[in-house]
Amino acid sequence: MKRYANAALVYALLAMAGGVFYREFTKFLGFTGKTTLSVVHTHYFLLGMVFFLALLLLEKSFGFTGERTGRAVALYHVGLNVTGAALFVRGLVQALSLSLSSGADASLSGVAGIGHLLLGVSMILLLLRVRKSV
């Protein structure tokens, strides 16, 4: 359970750092348009902190954690951080008004998609573990 609490704390800190960076970086640049830097904050808060707090409560209630759970949690961490990194890079490109080749743009979208896919698969695996313990 302590690992879930620690993960929630780390993701809360990352979410706050992402939010402050978004606000200050765009203000420094005088950027007023839309950028995906704004969603780094919410992704880490909801998919990071809130998700791991929910896992903490589910573990306390049902005791679902086992060997397979650890693998699914590790996959979830990878998926969330790949997604967060892709959103961060996309936001920097947007805020700095950089132009990417169509291949680089597609690659960046692909990386974000892979991160979201890993998140979805690991979330289903974790929910199946919870269901099995109920």
A tleap script that builds the chain and sets N, CA, C and O, in Angstrom:
source leaprc.protein.ff14SB
mol = sequence {
  NMET LYS ARG TYR ALA ASN ALA ALA LEU VAL
  TYR ALA LEU LEU ALA MET ALA GLY GLY VAL
  PHE TYR ARG GLU PHE THR LYS PHE LEU GLY
  PHE THR GLY LYS THR THR LEU SER VAL VAL
  HIE THR HIE TYR PHE LEU LEU GLY MET VAL
  PHE PHE LEU ALA LEU LEU LEU LEU GLU LYS
  SER PHE GLY PHE THR GLY GLU ARG THR GLY
  ARG ALA VAL ALA LEU TYR HIE VAL GLY LEU
  ASN VAL THR GLY ALA ALA LEU PHE VAL ARG
  GLY LEU VAL GLN ALA LEU SER LEU SER LEU
  SER SER GLY ALA ASP ALA SER LEU SER GLY
  VAL ALA GLY ILE GLY HIE LEU LEU LEU GLY
  VAL SER MET ILE LEU LEU LEU LEU ARG VAL
  ARG LYS SER CVAL
}
set mol.1.N position { 0.828 -1.198 0.000 }
set mol.1.CA position { 0.000 0.000 0.000 }
set mol.1.C position { 0.871 1.261 0.000 }
set mol.1.O position { 0.508 2.287 -0.575 }
set mol.2.N position { 2.025 1.157 0.656 }
set mol.2.CA position { 2.892 2.326 0.715 }
set mol.2.C position { 3.393 2.724 -0.680 }
set mol.2.O position { 3.598 3.905 -0.957 }
set mol.3.N position { 3.586 1.731 -1.552 }
set mol.3.CA position { 4.024 2.045 -2.915 }
set mol.3.C position { 2.974 2.855 -3.657 }
set mol.3.O position { 3.308 3.767 -4.412 }
set mol.4.N position { 1.706 2.526 -3.444 }
set mol.4.CA position { 0.637 3.282 -4.100 }
set mol.4.C position { 0.592 4.710 -3.566 }
set mol.4.O position { 0.395 5.652 -4.333 }
set mol.5.N position { 0.771 4.874 -2.264 }
set mol.5.CA position { 0.779 6.210 -1.660 }
set mol.5.C position { 1.978 7.019 -2.162 }
set mol.5.O position { 1.848 8.206 -2.461 }
set mol.6.N position { 3.134 6.379 -2.253 }
set mol.6.CA position { 4.326 7.068 -2.759 }
set mol.6.C position { 4.159 7.468 -4.216 }
set mol.6.O position { 4.545 8.569 -4.609 }
set mol.7.N position { 3.587 6.578 -5.019 }
set mol.7.CA position { 3.348 6.892 -6.431 }
set mol.7.C position { 2.380 8.069 -6.552 }
set mol.7.O position { 2.587 8.959 -7.377 }
set mol.8.N position { 1.336 8.079 -5.741 }
set mol.8.CA position { 0.371 9.187 -5.770 }
set mol.8.C position { 1.068 10.503 -5.431 }
set mol.8.O position { 0.800 11.527 -6.058 }
set mol.9.N position { 1.951 10.478 -4.450 }
set mol.9.CA position { 2.679 11.687 -4.060 }
set mol.9.C position { 3.596 12.164 -5.189 }
set mol.9.O position { 3.631 13.355 -5.499 }
set mol.10.N position { 4.326 11.251 -5.793 }
set mol.10.CA position { 5.235 11.624 -6.886 }
set mol.10.C position { 4.449 12.216 -8.053 }
set mol.10.O position { 4.857 13.227 -8.624 }
set mol.11.N position { 3.335 11.599 -8.407 }
set mol.11.CA position { 2.547 12.117 -9.526 }
set mol.11.C position { 1.879 13.449 -9.184 }
set mol.11.O position { 1.687 14.282 -10.069 }
set mol.12.N position { 1.524 13.662 -7.921 }
set mol.12.CA position { 0.990 14.965 -7.520 }
set mol.12.C position { 2.053 16.045 -7.701 }
set mol.12.O position { 1.758 17.141 -8.178 }
set mol.13.N position { 3.283 15.732 -7.320 }
set mol.13.CA position { 4.375 16.696 -7.484 }
set mol.13.C position { 4.667 16.959 -8.962 }
set mol.13.O position { 4.892 18.101 -9.362 }
set mol.14.N position { 4.660 15.891 -9.772 }
set mol.14.CA position { 4.863 16.072 -11.215 }
set mol.14.C position { 3.738 16.907 -11.828 }
set mol.14.O position { 3.985 17.743 -12.697 }
set mol.15.N position { 2.513 16.681 -11.377 }
set mol.15.CA position { 1.375 17.442 -11.886 }
set mol.15.C position { 1.521 18.926 -11.554 }
set mol.15.O position { 1.292 19.789 -12.401 }
set mol.16.N position { 1.900 19.204 -10.319 }
set mol.16.CA position { 2.077 20.608 -9.924 }
set mol.16.C position { 3.213 21.261 -10.700 }
set mol.16.O position { 3.094 22.402 -11.146 }
set mol.17.N position { 4.319 20.529 -10.859 }
set mol.17.CA position { 5.445 21.065 -11.623 }
set mol.17.C position { 5.034 21.314 -13.076 }
set mol.17.O position { 5.410 22.325 -13.668 }
set mol.18.N position { 4.263 20.387 -13.644 }
set mol.18.CA position { 3.794 20.566 -15.017 }
set mol.18.C position { 2.892 21.773 -15.164 }
set mol.18.O position { 2.979 22.504 -16.150 }
set mol.19.N position { 2.025 21.986 -14.185 }
set mol.19.CA position { 1.128 23.137 -14.233 }
set mol.19.C position { 1.866 24.456 -14.110 }
set mol.19.O position { 1.580 25.406 -14.839 }
set mol.20.N position { 2.815 24.514 -13.189 }
set mol.20.CA position { 3.596 25.741 -13.013 }
set mol.20.C position { 4.456 25.998 -14.246 }
set mol.20.O position { 4.560 27.135 -14.708 }
set mol.21.N position { 5.075 24.941 -14.782 }
set mol.21.CA position { 5.897 25.123 -15.979 }
set mol.21.C position { 5.056 25.657 -17.135 }
set mol.21.O position { 5.462 26.592 -17.825 }
set mol.22.N position { 3.886 25.061 -17.343 }
set mol.22.CA position { 2.999 25.513 -18.421 }
set mol.22.C position { 2.679 26.993 -18.278 }
set mol.22.O position { 2.805 27.760 -19.233 }
set mol.23.N position { 2.268 27.387 -17.088 }
set mol.23.CA position { 1.867 28.775 -16.868 }
set mol.23.C position { 3.035 29.733 -17.055 }
set mol.23.O position { 2.907 30.740 -17.752 }
set mol.24.N position { 4.165 29.431 -16.441 }
set mol.24.CA position { 5.300 30.348 -16.493 }
set mol.24.C position { 5.993 30.357 -17.856 }
set mol.24.O position { 6.417 31.410 -18.333 }
set mol.25.N position { 6.107 29.189 -18.478 }
set mol.25.CA position { 6.787 29.100 -19.774 }
set mol.25.C position { 6.004 29.855 -20.844 }
set mol.25.O position { 6.582 30.617 -21.618 }
set mol.26.N position { 4.699 29.644 -20.888 }
set mol.26.CA position { 3.892 30.337 -21.904 }
set mol.26.C position { 3.827 31.838 -21.614 }
set mol.26.O position { 3.792 32.650 -22.539 }
set mol.27.N position { 3.811 32.203 -20.335 }
set mol.27.CA position { 3.809 33.628 -19.990 }
set mol.27.C position { 5.132 34.270 -20.407 }
set mol.27.O position { 5.149 35.376 -20.947 }
set mol.28.N position { 6.239 33.570 -20.154 }
set mol.28.CA position { 7.559 34.078 -20.536 }
set mol.28.C position { 7.664 34.280 -22.041 }
set mol.28.O position { 8.247 35.264 -22.497 }
set mol.29.N position { 7.110 33.363 -22.808 }
set mol.29.CA position { 7.157 33.461 -24.265 }
set mol.29.C position { 6.103 34.410 -24.829 }
set mol.29.O position { 6.180 34.793 -25.996 }
set mol.30.N position { 5.126 34.792 -24.019 }
set mol.30.CA position { 4.023 35.603 -24.515 }
set mol.30.C position { 3.086 34.793 -25.397 }
set mol.30.O position { 2.387 35.345 -26.246 }
set mol.31.N position { 3.077 33.485 -25.190 }
set mol.31.CA position { 2.253 32.577 -26.000 }
set mol.31.C position { 0.833 32.564 -25.454 }
set mol.31.O position { 0.626 32.340 -24.261 }
set mol.32.N position { -0.147 32.805 -26.323 }
set mol.32.CA position { -1.540 32.849 -25.868 }
set mol.32.C position { -2.417 31.797 -26.532 }
set mol.32.O position { -3.613 31.730 -26.249 }
set mol.33.N position { -1.852 30.977 -27.407 }
set mol.33.CA position { -2.629 29.959 -28.108 }
set mol.33.C position { -2.809 28.706 -27.269 }
set mol.33.O position { -2.494 28.676 -26.080 }
set mol.34.N position { -3.321 27.678 -27.919 }
set mol.34.CA position { -3.521 26.396 -27.251 }
set mol.34.C position { -2.255 25.553 -27.374 }
set mol.34.O position { -1.582 25.554 -28.404 }
set mol.35.N position { -1.954 24.841 -26.301 }
set mol.35.CA position { -0.801 23.957 -26.300 }
set mol.35.C position { -1.095 22.745 -25.420 }
set mol.35.O position { -1.836 22.847 -24.442 }
set mol.36.N position { -0.520 21.615 -25.764 }
set mol.36.CA position { -0.745 20.417 -24.954 }
set mol.36.C position { 0.010 20.459 -23.635 }
set mol.36.O position { -0.148 19.560 -22.809 }
set mol.37.N position { 0.824 21.481 -23.421 }
set mol.37.CA position { 1.440 21.637 -22.102 }
set mol.37.C position { 0.369 21.757 -21.018 }
set mol.37.O position { 0.595 21.376 -19.869 }
set mol.38.N position { -0.785 22.283 -21.387 }
set mol.38.CA position { -1.853 22.467 -20.400 }
set mol.38.C position { -2.428 21.147 -19.906 }
set mol.38.O position { -2.974 21.097 -18.803 }
set mol.39.N position { -2.322 20.074 -20.690 }
set mol.39.CA position { -2.911 18.804 -20.268 }
set mol.39.C position { -1.923 17.883 -19.553 }
set mol.39.O position { -2.318 16.844 -19.025 }
set mol.40.N position { -0.652 18.254 -19.531 }
set mol.40.CA position { 0.320 17.469 -18.748 }
set mol.40.C position { -0.105 17.481 -17.288 }
set mol.40.O position { -0.074 16.452 -16.614 }
set mol.41.N position { -0.497 18.642 -16.809 }
set mol.41.CA position { -0.942 18.829 -15.434 }
set mol.41.C position { -2.121 17.898 -15.086 }
set mol.41.O position { -2.087 17.196 -14.076 }
set mol.42.N position { -3.139 17.902 -15.920 }
set mol.42.CA position { -4.325 17.095 -15.625 }
set mol.42.C position { -4.070 15.605 -15.806 }
set mol.42.O position { -4.625 14.790 -15.069 }
set mol.43.N position { -3.240 15.239 -16.777 }
set mol.43.CA position { -2.932 13.816 -16.951 }
set mol.43.C position { -2.236 13.260 -15.708 }
set mol.43.O position { -2.588 12.185 -15.222 }
set mol.44.N position { -1.251 13.993 -15.198 }
set mol.44.CA position { -0.542 13.495 -14.018 }
set mol.44.C position { -1.413 13.532 -12.761 }
set mol.44.O position { -1.289 12.659 -11.903 }
set mol.45.N position { -2.284 14.522 -12.642 }
set mol.45.CA position { -3.169 14.538 -11.472 }
set mol.45.C position { -4.174 13.398 -11.510 }
set mol.45.O position { -4.314 12.657 -10.536 }
set mol.46.N position { -4.867 13.254 -12.617 }
set mol.46.CA position { -5.930 12.247 -12.677 }
set mol.46.C position { -5.404 10.837 -12.889 }
set mol.46.O position { -5.743 9.922 -12.139 }
set mol.47.N position { -4.573 10.663 -13.915 }
set mol.47.CA position { -4.086 9.323 -14.216 }
set mol.47.C position { -2.945 8.899 -13.299 }
set mol.47.O position { -2.623 7.713 -13.222 }
set mol.48.N position { -2.341 9.834 -12.617 }
set mol.48.CA position { -1.273 9.529 -11.684 }
set mol.48.C position { -1.776 9.513 -10.252 }
set mol.48.O position { -2.005 8.447 -9.682 }
set mol.49.N position { -1.948 10.687 -9.672 }
set mol.49.CA position { -2.302 10.789 -8.261 }
set mol.49.C position { -3.640 10.136 -7.930 }
set mol.49.O position { -3.711 9.294 -7.035 }
set mol.50.N position { -4.695 10.512 -8.637 }
set mol.50.CA position { -6.028 9.984 -8.314 }
set mol.50.C position { -6.095 8.480 -8.534 }
set mol.50.O position { -6.678 7.758 -7.725 }
set mol.51.N position { -5.502 8.003 -9.625 }
set mol.51.CA position { -5.532 6.572 -9.912 }
set mol.51.C position { -4.834 5.779 -8.810 }
set mol.51.O position { -5.356 4.758 -8.363 }
set mol.52.N position { -3.673 6.232 -8.370 }
set mol.52.CA position { -2.953 5.482 -7.341 }
set mol.52.C position { -3.603 5.620 -5.967 }
set mol.52.O position { -3.487 4.713 -5.143 }
set mol.53.N position { -4.272 6.719 -5.707 }
set mol.53.CA position { -5.051 6.802 -4.466 }
set mol.53.C position { -6.223 5.827 -4.511 }
set mol.53.O position { -6.561 5.217 -3.496 }
set mol.54.N position { -6.841 5.675 -5.675 }
set mol.54.CA position { -7.925 4.699 -5.824 }
set mol.54.C position { -7.388 3.277 -5.636 }
set mol.54.O position { -8.028 2.459 -4.976 }
set mol.55.N position { -6.219 2.977 -6.212 }
set mol.55.CA position { -5.615 1.656 -6.018 }
set mol.55.C position { -5.305 1.405 -4.549 }
set mol.55.O position { -5.468 0.287 -4.059 }
set mol.56.N position { -4.863 2.430 -3.852 }
set mol.56.CA position { -4.585 2.313 -2.422 }
set mol.56.C position { -5.840 1.906 -1.659 }
set mol.56.O position { -5.793 1.015 -0.810 }
set mol.57.N position { -6.953 2.551 -1.957 }
set mol.57.CA position { -8.214 2.217 -1.290 }
set mol.57.C position { -8.698 0.821 -1.660 }
set mol.57.O position { -9.211 0.092 -0.811 }
set mol.58.N position { -8.534 0.450 -2.920 }
set mol.58.CA position { -8.936 -0.893 -3.349 }
set mol.58.C position { -8.062 -1.961 -2.701 }
set mol.58.O position { -8.556 -3.022 -2.319 }
set mol.59.N position { -6.780 -1.688 -2.578 }
set mol.59.CA position { -5.883 -2.639 -1.915 }
set mol.59.C position { -6.261 -2.792 -0.446 }
set mol.59.O position { -6.257 -3.901 0.089 }
set mol.60.N position { -6.582 -1.698 0.192 }
set mol.60.CA position { -6.978 -1.741 1.603 }
set mol.60.C position { -8.268 -2.538 1.785 }
set mol.60.O position { -8.430 -3.241 2.782 }
set mol.61.N position { -9.174 -2.431 0.838 }
set mol.61.CA position { -10.454 -3.122 0.943 }
set mol.61.C position { -10.403 -4.576 0.502 }
set mol.61.O position { -11.017 -5.439 1.129 }
set mol.62.N position { -9.669 -4.855 -0.582 }
set mol.62.CA position { -9.734 -6.193 -1.177 }
set mol.62.C position { -8.424 -6.963 -1.179 }
set mol.62.O position { -8.438 -8.175 -1.391 }
set mol.63.N position { -7.308 -6.315 -0.954 }
set mol.63.CA position { -6.025 -7.001 -0.952 }
set mol.63.C position { -5.746 -7.729 -2.257 }
set mol.63.O position { -5.509 -8.937 -2.250 }
set mol.64.N position { -5.769 -7.023 -3.364 }
set mol.64.CA position { -5.643 -7.647 -4.683 }
set mol.64.C position { -4.208 -7.749 -5.184 }
set mol.64.O position { -3.968 -8.416 -6.191 }
set mol.65.N position { -3.249 -7.116 -4.523 }
set mol.65.CA position { -1.884 -7.043 -5.024 }
set mol.65.C position { -1.189 -8.397 -4.975 }
set mol.65.O position { -1.216 -9.092 -3.959 }
set mol.66.N position { -0.565 -8.756 -6.098 }
set mol.66.CA position { 0.218 -9.975 -6.222 }
set mol.66.C position { 1.314 -9.763 -7.242 }
set mol.66.O position { 1.581 -8.631 -7.647 }
set mol.67.N position { 1.956 -10.854 -7.665 }
set mol.67.CA position { 3.066 -10.747 -8.623 }
set mol.67.C position { 2.620 -10.135 -9.947 }
set mol.67.O position { 3.304 -9.270 -10.495 }
set mol.68.N position { 1.494 -10.573 -10.452 }
set mol.68.CA position { 0.995 -10.037 -11.720 }
set mol.68.C position { 0.597 -8.577 -11.595 }
set mol.68.O position { 0.678 -7.814 -12.558 }
set mol.69.N position { 0.170 -8.200 -10.411 }
set mol.69.CA position { -0.212 -6.809 -10.190 }
set mol.69.C position { 0.995 -5.896 -10.349 }
set mol.69.O position { 0.892 -4.809 -10.917 }
set mol.70.N position { 2.131 -6.342 -9.848 }
set mol.70.CA position { 3.346 -5.540 -9.958 }
set mol.70.C position { 3.732 -5.267 -11.401 }
set mol.70.O position { 4.164 -4.164 -11.736 }
set mol.71.N position { 3.576 -6.261 -12.246 }
set mol.71.CA position { 3.885 -6.070 -13.670 }
set mol.71.C position { 2.918 -5.078 -14.312 }
set mol.71.O position { 3.323 -4.227 -15.105 }
set mol.72.N position { 1.645 -5.195 -13.964 }
set mol.72.CA position { 0.647 -4.278 -14.522 }
set mol.72.C position { 0.892 -2.847 -14.043 }
set mol.72.O position { 0.734 -1.896 -14.809 }
set mol.73.N position { 1.275 -2.699 -12.786 }
set mol.73.CA position { 1.572 -1.366 -12.245 }
set mol.73.C position { 2.801 -0.780 -12.939 }
set mol.73.O position { 2.822 0.406 -13.266 }
set mol.74.N position { 3.822 -1.605 -13.163 }
set mol.74.CA position { 5.019 -1.132 -13.861 }
set mol.74.C position { 4.664 -0.686 -15.276 }
set mol.74.O position { 5.153 0.342 -15.743 }
set mol.75.N position { 3.823 -1.448 -15.954 }
set mol.75.CA position { 3.371 -1.088 -17.296 }
set mol.75.C position { 2.595 0.226 -17.259 }
set mol.75.O position { 2.723 1.056 -18.159 }
set mol.76.N position { 1.795 0.408 -16.221 }
set mol.76.CA position { 1.026 1.643 -16.064 }
set mol.76.C position { 1.967 2.841 -15.912 }
set mol.76.O position { 1.769 3.876 -16.548 }
set mol.77.N position { 2.993 2.693 -15.065 }
set mol.77.CA position { 3.969 3.774 -14.889 }
set mol.77.C position { 4.631 4.133 -16.225 }
set mol.77.O position { 4.766 5.309 -16.563 }
set mol.78.N position { 5.035 3.123 -16.967 }
set mol.78.CA position { 5.671 3.367 -18.267 }
set mol.78.C position { 4.703 4.099 -19.190 }
set mol.78.O position { 5.069 5.095 -19.814 }
set mol.79.N position { 3.476 3.610 -19.277 }
set mol.79.CA position { 2.480 4.232 -20.146 }
set mol.79.C position { 2.202 5.676 -19.778 }
set mol.79.O position { 2.115 6.538 -20.652 }
set mol.80.N position { 2.064 5.944 -18.496 }
set mol.80.CA position { 1.765 7.302 -18.055 }
set mol.80.C position { 2.929 8.241 -18.345 }
set mol.80.O position { 2.719 9.375 -18.777 }
set mol.81.N position { 4.138 7.786 -18.114 }
set mol.81.CA position { 5.284 8.666 -18.321 }
set mol.81.C position { 5.637 8.833 -19.793 }
set mol.81.O position { 6.120 9.895 -20.185 }
set mol.82.N position { 5.412 7.827 -20.609 }
set mol.82.CA position { 5.585 7.994 -22.057 }
set mol.82.C position { 4.561 8.999 -22.572 }
set mol.82.O position { 4.893 9.878 -23.367 }
set mol.83.N position { 3.328 8.869 -22.120 }
set mol.83.CA position { 2.281 9.814 -22.516 }
set mol.83.C position { 2.636 11.227 -22.060 }
set mol.83.O position { 2.550 12.177 -22.839 }
set mol.84.N position { 3.034 11.361 -20.799 }
set mol.84.CA position { 3.401 12.674 -20.264 }
set mol.84.C position { 4.557 13.306 -21.020 }
set mol.84.O position { 4.535 14.503 -21.304 }
set mol.85.N position { 5.564 12.510 -21.347 }
set mol.85.CA position { 6.714 13.032 -22.090 }
set mol.85.C position { 6.308 13.478 -23.491 }
set mol.85.O position { 6.748 14.526 -23.966 }
set mol.86.N position { 5.472 12.685 -24.150 }
set mol.86.CA position { 5.026 13.047 -25.499 }
set mol.86.C position { 4.189 14.331 -25.468 }
set mol.86.O position { 4.341 15.189 -26.337 }
set mol.87.N position { 3.320 14.462 -24.488 }
set mol.87.CA position { 2.518 15.679 -24.365 }
set mol.87.C position { 3.408 16.888 -24.083 }
set mol.87.O position { 3.185 17.974 -24.619 }
set mol.88.N position { 4.415 16.686 -23.239 }
set mol.88.CA position { 5.340 17.767 -22.895 }
set mol.88.C position { 6.109 18.228 -24.135 }
set mol.88.O position { 6.202 19.427 -24.397 }
set mol.89.N position { 6.655 17.287 -24.891 }
set mol.89.CA position { 7.406 17.639 -26.093 }
set mol.89.C position { 6.499 18.313 -27.115 }
set mol.89.O position { 6.885 19.315 -27.717 }
set mol.90.N position { 5.292 17.773 -27.319 }
set mol.90.CA position { 4.339 18.383 -28.260 }
set mol.90.C position { 4.016 19.815 -27.823 }
set mol.90.O position { 3.944 20.719 -28.655 }
set mol.91.N position { 3.824 20.017 -26.522 }
set mol.91.CA position { 3.534 21.354 -26.006 }
set mol.91.C position { 4.685 22.321 -26.203 }
set mol.91.O position { 4.466 23.489 -26.525 }
set mol.92.N position { 5.916 21.847 -26.012 }
set mol.92.CA position { 7.078 22.705 -26.256 }
set mol.92.C position { 7.143 23.116 -27.723 }
set mol.92.O position { 7.401 24.277 -28.040 }
set mol.93.N position { 6.909 22.161 -28.608 }
set mol.93.CA position { 6.927 22.450 -30.043 }
set mol.93.C position { 5.862 23.496 -30.375 }
set mol.93.O position { 6.115 24.419 -31.149 }
set mol.94.N position { 4.683 23.352 -29.792 }
set mol.94.CA position { 3.608 24.309 -30.057 }
set mol.94.C position { 3.923 25.689 -29.485 }
set mol.94.O position { 3.742 26.700 -30.164 }
set mol.95.N position { 4.394 25.735 -28.239 }
set mol.95.CA position { 4.655 27.026 -27.589 }
set mol.95.C position { 5.817 27.761 -28.250 }
set mol.95.O position { 5.811 28.990 -28.331 }
set mol.96.N position { 6.802 27.020 -28.717 }
set mol.96.CA position { 7.948 27.642 -29.372 }
set mol.96.C position { 7.705 27.883 -30.859 }
set mol.96.O position { 8.576 28.403 -31.557 }
set mol.97.N position { 6.528 27.508 -31.341 }
set mol.97.CA position { 6.136 27.667 -32.751 }
set mol.97.C position { 7.153 27.035 -33.696 }
set mol.97.O position { 7.503 27.604 -34.730 }
set mol.98.N position { 7.614 25.851 -33.320 }
set mol.98.CA position { 8.538 25.110 -34.176 }
set mol.98.C position { 7.742 24.343 -35.211 }
set mol.98.O position { 6.615 23.917 -34.962 }
set mol.99.N position { 8.344 24.176 -36.371 }
set mol.99.CA position { 7.668 23.369 -37.381 }
set mol.99.C position { 8.367 22.022 -37.472 }
set mol.99.O position { 9.592 21.939 -37.560 }
set mol.100.N position { 7.563 20.978 -37.450 }
set mol.100.CA position { 8.084 19.622 -37.548 }
set mol.100.C position { 7.789 19.077 -38.937 }
set mol.100.O position { 6.806 19.454 -39.576 }
set mol.101.N position { 8.651 18.193 -39.384 }
set mol.101.CA position { 8.344 17.500 -40.631 }
set mol.101.C position { 7.124 16.618 -40.385 }
set mol.101.O position { 6.782 16.336 -39.237 }
set mol.102.N position { 6.483 16.193 -41.436 }
set mol.102.CA position { 5.296 15.353 -41.263 }
set mol.102.C position { 5.660 14.036 -40.585 }
set mol.102.O position { 4.859 13.491 -39.825 }
set mol.103.N position { 6.857 13.519 -40.849 }
set mol.103.CA position { 7.296 12.281 -40.210 }
set mol.103.C position { 7.524 12.460 -38.715 }
set mol.103.O position { 7.124 11.610 -37.920 }
set mol.104.N position { 8.168 13.569 -38.327 }
set mol.104.CA position { 8.413 13.835 -36.906 }
set mol.104.C position { 7.094 14.080 -36.172 }
set mol.104.O position { 6.908 13.629 -35.042 }
set mol.105.N position { 6.181 14.801 -36.832 }
set mol.105.CA position { 4.879 15.059 -36.237 }
set mol.105.C position { 4.113 13.756 -36.017 }
set mol.105.O position { 3.514 13.551 -34.961 }
set mol.106.N position { 4.138 12.890 -37.004 }
set mol.106.CA position { 3.454 11.593 -36.887 }
set mol.106.C position { 4.117 10.716 -35.838 }
set mol.106.O position { 3.440 9.994 -35.105 }
set mol.107.N position { 5.436 10.779 -35.767 }
set mol.107.CA position { 6.157 9.988 -34.760 }
set mol.107.C position { 5.784 10.426 -33.352 }
set mol.107.O position { 5.563 9.594 -32.472 }
set mol.108.N position { 5.716 11.719 -33.148 }
set mol.108.CA position { 5.347 12.236 -31.829 }
set mol.108.C position { 3.924 11.826 -31.459 }
set mol.108.O position { 3.656 11.462 -30.314 }
set mol.109.N position { 3.030 11.886 -32.415 }
set mol.109.CA position { 1.659 11.423 -32.178 }
set mol.109.C position { 1.633 9.921 -31.898 }
set mol.109.O position { 0.868 9.452 -31.056 }
set mol.110.N position { 2.467 9.181 -32.603 }
set mol.110.CA position { 2.547 7.741 -32.382 }
set mol.110.C position { 3.045 7.390 -30.998 }
set mol.110.O position { 2.537 6.461 -30.370 }
set mol.111.N position { 4.037 8.125 -30.513 }
set mol.111.CA position { 4.555 7.878 -29.168 }
set mol.111.C position { 3.475 8.151 -28.129 }
set mol.111.O position { 3.306 7.373 -27.191 }
set mol.112.N position { 2.749 9.243 -28.289 }
set mol.112.CA position { 1.650 9.544 -27.367 }
set mol.112.C position { 0.584 8.453 -27.434 }
set mol.112.O position { 0.024 8.062 -26.410 }
set mol.113.N position { 0.310 7.969 -28.626 }
set mol.113.CA position { -0.671 6.893 -28.785 }
set mol.113.C position { -0.229 5.608 -28.115 }
set mol.113.O position { -1.037 4.924 -27.486 }
set mol.114.N position { 1.049 5.273 -28.245 }
set mol.114.CA position { 1.573 4.076 -27.577 }
set mol.114.C position { 1.468 4.219 -26.071 }
set mol.114.O position { 1.107 3.266 -25.379 }
set mol.115.N position { 1.780 5.406 -25.555 }
set mol.115.CA position { 1.645 5.644 -24.119 }
set mol.115.C position { 0.213 5.454 -23.652 }
set mol.115.O position { -0.027 4.823 -22.623 }
set mol.116.N position { -0.738 5.995 -24.400 }
set mol.116.CA position { -2.146 5.834 -24.049 }
set mol.116.C position { -2.577 4.366 -24.151 }
set mol.116.O position { -3.365 3.888 -23.335 }
set mol.117.N position { -2.067 3.672 -25.136 }
set mol.117.CA position { -2.380 2.248 -25.286 }
set mol.117.C position { -1.863 1.451 -24.090 }
set mol.117.O position { -2.578 0.604 -23.553 }
set mol.118.N position { -0.637 1.716 -23.674 }
set mol.118.CA position { -0.083 1.038 -22.492 }
set mol.118.C position { -0.903 1.348 -21.241 }
set mol.118.O position { -1.137 0.471 -20.409 }
set mol.119.N position { -1.334 2.594 -21.116 }
set mol.119.CA position { -2.191 2.976 -19.990 }
set mol.119.C position { -3.488 2.178 -19.988 }
set mol.119.O position { -3.901 1.644 -18.959 }
set mol.120.N position { -4.116 2.104 -21.139 }
set mol.120.CA position { -5.390 1.391 -21.240 }
set mol.120.C position { -5.256 -0.088 -20.936 }
set mol.120.O position { -6.059 -0.644 -20.185 }
set mol.121.N position { -4.248 -0.734 -21.513 }
set mol.121.CA position { -4.044 -2.170 -21.283 }
set mol.121.C position { -3.748 -2.442 -19.814 }
set mol.121.O position { -4.326 -3.352 -19.219 }
set mol.122.N position { -2.849 -1.655 -19.230 }
set mol.122.CA position { -2.500 -1.897 -17.826 }
set mol.122.C position { -3.675 -1.593 -16.896 }
set mol.122.O position { -3.833 -2.250 -15.867 }
set mol.123.N position { -4.492 -0.613 -17.245 }
set mol.123.CA position { -5.668 -0.314 -16.430 }
set mol.123.C position { -6.645 -1.487 -16.445 }
set mol.123.O position { -7.201 -1.845 -15.407 }
set mol.124.N position { -6.852 -2.077 -17.602 }
set mol.124.CA position { -7.735 -3.248 -17.709 }
set mol.124.C position { -7.155 -4.412 -16.903 }
set mol.124.O position { -7.885 -5.089 -16.180 }
set mol.125.N position { -5.852 -4.645 -17.024 }
set mol.125.CA position { -5.214 -5.727 -16.261 }
set mol.125.C position { -5.390 -5.522 -14.758 }
set mol.125.O position { -5.671 -6.471 -14.026 }
set mol.126.N position { -5.226 -4.290 -14.306 }
set mol.126.CA position { -5.387 -4.000 -12.876 }
set mol.126.C position { -6.837 -4.180 -12.435 }
set mol.126.O position { -7.097 -4.723 -11.361 }
set mol.127.N position { -7.768 -3.734 -13.249 }
set mol.127.CA position { -9.182 -3.905 -12.899 }
set mol.127.C position { -9.578 -5.378 -12.870 }
set mol.127.O position { -10.403 -5.784 -12.051 }
set mol.128.N position { -8.996 -6.177 -13.756 }
set mol.128.CA position { -9.252 -7.623 -13.711 }
set mol.128.C position { -8.704 -8.235 -12.432 }
set mol.128.O position { -9.332 -9.126 -11.859 }
set mol.129.N position { -7.542 -7.773 -11.972 }
set mol.129.CA position { -6.978 -8.260 -10.704 }
set mol.129.C position { -7.894 -7.884 -9.521 }
set mol.129.O position { -8.113 -8.683 -8.610 }
set mol.130.N position { -8.407 -6.678 -9.561 }
set mol.130.CA position { -9.322 -6.249 -8.497 }
set mol.130.C position { -10.590 -7.096 -8.522 }
set mol.130.O position { -11.058 -7.559 -7.482 }
set mol.131.N position { -11.140 -7.294 -9.716 }
set mol.131.CA position { -12.371 -8.085 -9.850 }
set mol.131.C position { -12.176 -9.497 -9.334 }
set mol.131.O position { -13.064 -10.061 -8.695 }
set mol.132.N position { -11.017 -10.065 -9.612 }
set mol.132.CA position { -10.725 -11.426 -9.181 }
set mol.132.C position { -10.662 -11.547 -7.651 }
set mol.132.O position { -10.992 -12.593 -7.091 }
set mol.133.N position { -10.239 -10.472 -6.989 }
set mol.133.CA position { -10.102 -10.527 -5.525 }
set mol.133.C position { -11.402 -10.216 -4.782 }
set mol.133.O position { -11.496 -10.457 -3.579 }
set mol.134.N position { -12.392 -9.690 -5.478 }
set mol.134.CA position { -13.652 -9.309 -4.836 }
set mol.134.C position { -14.490 -10.539 -4.540 }
set mol.134.O position { -15.590 -10.422 -4.000 }
savepdb mol mol.pdb
quit
